[in-house]
């Protein structure tokens, strides 16, 4: 029997966090390739430190993108908001070491003769959904993201111009009878431009915006607030701490409320199943919950490099299912083609839709008209109901 009364904590980081700067740049490079060649192959990794960005990885696509890497990086850094002495879009040094994709990898992934396109790597991927929030996400990570996204909005609009781009949030959420009911503690560390601001000043500035996004009644007199608990936070971003692509995989997914296969997402084209199949697994799990087949669902897929079909499909509904898990597993294989090609085509993934995923979570976002966040749609509900 699962615990019903407990406190669970998740964290988020802003678009200006050093690792997220790197995720953004890697995905911007991916989008640039897909905009010119929808079937380009990209695995772009980024490192950022004081006034320097280094990009490495493997690509197969138009060489014209390589000529624009400097512009792509500066546009990302400028949009995020970095124009400080130790990290500025104006004068950051950029080293690009992208090179051709390995022929050995390509032969496993490419379709040839009777062989369909294979998975870009081996691995396990997890999708998760739970009926705790409107977007069927775990509440702690969902609202930790919303806090930082709202603060970024008011920073960029000038309404809270005293804030800097770098920030982290953390929410400890109290559950009663298995449902989230309140916040026991809230942590926010946010960069600020004015070095005279105290922690109390920062709290006075951010608290109204935080209260806008946290459900009514969840913040009470009992809630502990820790806003910039170490004091001044003026030096931020890659000038304060080096960043790398792919280091925030738990922030990117479910905040620790569900398993993670270990693969990072940003900078990878959709032949890489550690990205595309993780999106497909979320899509399937969300539709299972939306269809009323369970209140909580984790779904695992596994792949071998060069092999098209998944090796296994596993479902756990944590005792909340209205049908047997094996029936959901069988239905998942019927309602969607889970080969790499099938996933890409079903979700329309060969488009420049990835830069927007780099901060505030890859899941729990509204599907967009141009195909962004297509894996958040619930258009398989009827198919699942019919298949079980």
Secondary structure, 3 states (H helix, E strand, C coil): CCCCCEEEEEEEECCCCHHHHHHHHHHHHHHHHHHHCCCCEEEEEEEEECCEEEEEEEEECCHHHHHHHHHHHHHHHHHHCCEECCEECCCCEEEEEEEECCHHHHHHHCCECCECCCECCCEEEEEEEECCCCCCCCHHHHHHHHHHHHHHHHHHHCCCCCEEEEEEEEEEEEEECCEEEEEEEEEEEEEECCCCCCHHHHHHHHHHHHHHHCCCCCCCCCCEEEECCCCCCCCCHHHCCCEECCCCHHHHCCCCCCCCCCCCCCCECCCCHHHHHHHHHHHHHHHHHHCCCCCEEEEEEEECECCCCCCEEEEECCCCCCCCHHHHHHHHHHHCCCCHHHHHHHHCCCCCCCHHHCCCCCCCCCCCCCCCCHHHCCCCHHHHHHHC
